[in-house]
Amino acid sequence: LQVLVPVPEYRLWRYKTIRSWLPPPELTALLLPNVDVHYLPVFYIPVVGRDLSGAIFRRAFRRRRDLFDHCDAVLGSWLYPDSVAAMAVARETRKPCWLRLHGTDRFHLDAHSRGSQCRRALDAAEGVFVNASRMSQELVRRGVAESKIVVARNGVDQEMFRPREVVGSGKWKVGCGDGETTSNIQRPTSNVHVLWVGNLSGIKGPDVALRAFHE
């Protein structure tokens, strides 16, 4: 498995350092011996150059065409500009390409210039992976063929992550798996005060959080 990690960077003098990066230790422990990670610096124009990023990323990916030539299939993650560029080079090298989309990726389809780039990439993809049926519905509403979409939900190990029982005096057992400990955190008996860290735009779902806490 070869992993190509584009790193947007406008400071050209940092490119040599970026190319020499190694995966962080916490990730290295999870990687199999036959997984190689390649960091690729990609120039970008801050603020005003977003619609140009697809073409710039495509040009950068062509510099690592060797990775595309020697693979059997391509999986692009994050629709724009990463997957748009990956799809273009995959087609040039005649490799089948699947795309993996995240929640906010769908909003790129609402933009004029990059939206058309995204539609071409989605039309050419062998398939599109999303992690929620809502995301699938949003893509179909924006013109993506439903037959191409595969919903692969994020999994949760219910043996490891599960509700904890109360242990005397209102204390909870906390932790996961076999590493349970007794906590001094008290079960709340009245109103719960929560600190929200983040902006209140619709895509962050503050209304969903409020309903979840209420229920």
N, C-alpha and C positions, 0 to 999 in steps of 0.2 A: 504494500500500500504506500503510495506516494501522496504527501499532503503539501499543497501549494498554498502558502499563507500570504496574501497581498497586504502590504503595510503602507497605507497612504502617508506620504511625507513630501513636503515641498522644499525641505532643506536638503539640497543635493549632497552636501558634505557628510550627511549621516548614512548615505546609501551603503558604503562599505561596511560600516558597523552592523547595519540591519542584516546584510547578507550573511554575516558571521554569527548571528544569533543562534542559540540553542533553545529547545523547549524548556520551560521552567521545570524545576525538580518535581513539583507535585504532579505535573503532566507526564514527565518521563517515566515515572513509576507505573503509569497506566498503559503506556505504549508497548506494543509487541515488538520483538526484536527486528521484525521485517518491516517496520513502519519508519519511513524517512520523512522528515519535516523540512521544507524549504521556505525560507522567508524571502519575499520578493518586494523590494521597495518600489512604490508606484507614485509617480508625481501626480499631484492634484492641485487645483486652484481653489483656495479657500473661499467660501461664501458664494461667489458668482459662477464657479465652474462646475456645478453639479451635473448639468446636462451634458457636459463634455467628458465626464468620468468614464462612461461606457467605452468610448473610443480610446481614451488614454489607457484604461485597464486592458483593453484588447491588445493594444500595441505592446504593453508590458508582458502579457501572457505569451505573446509570440516569441519573446526572448527565451522562454522556457518551453518551447515547442517540443523539446526532447522528451519532456515528461508526458506530453500528450501522445507523441509518436509511440511510446513504449508501454502505454496502458491499454487495457481492453475496454474500459468504460470510464466515463467521467461523471462525477457527482458534484454539482455546483450548489453551494450553500450561501444564502442571502441573495435575493433576486437582483438588486441593482447596487453597484455596477458589477459585482463579482460574477454572478451567474450569467449575466448578459455577455460578458467578455468570455467566460468559459465556454458557453454554448457556441460562440462564433469560432473559436479556435478548434473546438471539438468537431464542428462541421468541416472545417478546412482539413483536418486530419482524418476525417471519416470515422469518427468514434461515436458510439451511442452516448447520449448525455441525459441524465436525470437531474431535476432541480429540486432543492429542498427550500421551502419558503417558511418564513417566520410571520408572526402576527401582523407587524406593521408593513411588511413587504407589499401588501395589496395596495397601499396608498400610492405607490409608484405608478400604478396603472392609471391613476386619476390625473397624472401630470401629462402635459402635451408631448414634449419631445422625448423624455425618457420613458414615458408610457408606451409609445410606439415601439421603442427598442425592447421593452419588456414583453410586449405582446408577441413580437417576432420570436423571441427566445422561448416563450411558453408554447407557441405553436410548433416549434421545431423539436421540443423536448420529447423524449420517449415517455416520460411520466413526471408527475409533480407530487412530491411528498409534503403533507401538512400534518400538524399535530392536533387538529380539532375540526369537527364537522362545521362549526361556524366559519372557520377560515375557508373551507371548501365552498360553502354557500356564497361567501363574499367574492371568491374568485369566479364562480359561475356567473354571478350577477354582473361581473365585469367582462364577461365574454370568453372565459377560459373553458375549454371543453371538459365537461364533467367526467367523461370517460378516461381522461388522463390523470385525474386526481386520485391519490391514495391517502386515506387518513390513517396515520400511524401515531396513535396517542402516546404521550409520555407515560412510561410505566412506573409503578410504585410497588415496592416490595412490602406487602402488607404484614408480613411476619416481622419485618424490621421496624416499620413505621406504623404505629397503632396507638389508640388511646391508652392512657395510663390510669390506673385506679388511684383513688385517694388513700393515703397511708396515715391514719390517725391525725387528729388536730388540724385537719384540712390541708395537710401537706400532700404534694404530688410526687409520684415517681416520674423522673424525667430521664431522657437519654434515648438510645435506640439499640436494637439488638440485645446483646447480653450485657451491655455496658450501662445498666440502669443504676441510678443513684437516687437517694432521697433528697428532695429539694426543700428549702425553707420558703419557697414561693407559696403564698397562701391562695387558696381558691377565692376569687373575687366574690363578694357578697352583695355588691351594689354596682354602680356605674363603673365601666372600664374606660380609662383614658388612653387613647392610642395616638402616637405621633406618626403622622404621614410624612415621609421624606420623598419629595418628588413634585413635579408640577401637576396642575389640575386639569390638564388637557384631556379631551375625551378618550384618546387612544390609551391613556394610562388607566382608565377604568375606575376612577374614584367612586362612581355611583355603584359599581359592582362590589367594591370593598365595603361600602356603607351597608348595602343590603346583606352582605355575608356576615358582618358583625351583628347586625340586627337580628338575624335568624339564629 
